[in-house]
Amino acid sequence: MPIIVNLDVMMAKRKMSLNELSEKVDLTLSNLSILKTGKAKAIRFSTLEAICRALDCQPGDILEYRGEKENN
C-alpha cells in the first residue's frame, strides 16, 4: 500500500505509549493498534486531528505517500 503510517515513529519521538495516546485521543487500544500497524483502511479527520494535537505534530508527520517505485 502506498500510504505509510508513521504513528509509531511519532509516538517514540514524543516518548508516548499506546495506552497514553489512547487516553488522550479517546480511542480504543485496538483501533489505535490497527492504525499504528498500517492495517487501517481509513481515518477520520477528527481522529487525525486529535492524534496530531496529542503528539504536537502535523498530519504529514504521521501519514506518508510512497509511490510504487519507492516501495520496491
C-alpha positions as CSV (number, residue, x, y, z in Angstrom):
1,M,0.0,0.0,0.0
2,P,1.5,3.4,-1.0
3,I,0.3,5.1,2.2
4,I,2.6,4.5,5.1
5,V,1.6,5.2,8.7
6,N,4.4,6.5,10.9
7,L,2.4,6.7,14.1
8,D,4.9,4.5,16.0
9,V,7.8,6.9,14.9
10,M,6.0,10.0,16.3
11,M,5.0,8.2,19.5
12,A,8.6,7.2,20.0
13,K,9.8,10.8,19.4
14,R,7.3,12.0,21.9
15,K,8.0,9.1,24.3
16,M,4.3,8.3,24.5
17,S,2.9,4.9,25.0
18,L,-0.1,3.5,23.1
19,N,-2.0,3.5,26.4
20,E,-1.3,7.1,27.0
21,L,-2.2,8.1,23.4
22,S,-5.4,6.1,23.6
23,E,-6.5,8.0,26.7
24,K,-5.6,11.4,25.2
25,V,-7.4,10.9,21.9
26,D,-10.3,8.8,23.4
27,L,-9.8,5.8,21.1
28,T,-9.6,2.1,22.0
29,L,-6.3,0.4,22.1
30,S,-7.4,-1.9,19.4
31,N,-8.3,0.9,17.0
32,L,-5.0,2.7,17.6
33,S,-3.1,-0.5,17.2
34,I,-4.8,-1.1,13.8
35,L,-3.8,2.4,12.7
36,K,-0.3,2.0,14.1
37,T,0.4,-1.2,12.3
38,G,-0.8,0.2,9.0
39,K,-3.8,-2.1,8.7
40,A,-6.4,0.7,8.8
41,K,-8.2,1.4,5.6
42,A,-9.4,4.9,6.6
43,I,-9.0,7.5,9.3
44,R,-11.5,10.2,10.2
45,F,-10.2,13.8,10.1
46,S,-11.4,14.3,13.7
47,T,-9.3,11.3,14.8
48,L,-6.2,12.6,12.8
49,E,-6.7,16.0,14.4
50,A,-6.9,14.5,17.9
51,I,-3.7,12.5,17.3
52,C,-1.9,15.5,15.9
53,R,-3.0,17.6,18.9
54,A,-1.8,14.9,21.4
55,L,1.5,14.3,19.6
56,D,2.0,18.0,18.7
57,C,2.7,17.2,15.1
58,Q,1.3,17.7,11.6
59,P,-0.7,15.1,9.6
60,G,2.3,14.7,7.3
61,D,4.4,13.5,10.2
62,I,2.1,10.6,10.6
63,L,1.0,9.8,7.1
64,E,3.4,9.4,4.2
65,Y,2.9,8.6,0.5
66,R,5.3,6.3,-1.2
67,G,4.8,5.6,-4.9
68,E,5.3,2.2,-6.5
69,K,9.0,2.8,-7.4
70,E,9.8,3.9,-3.8
71,N,8.2,0.7,-2.4
72,N,10.5,-1.6,-4.3
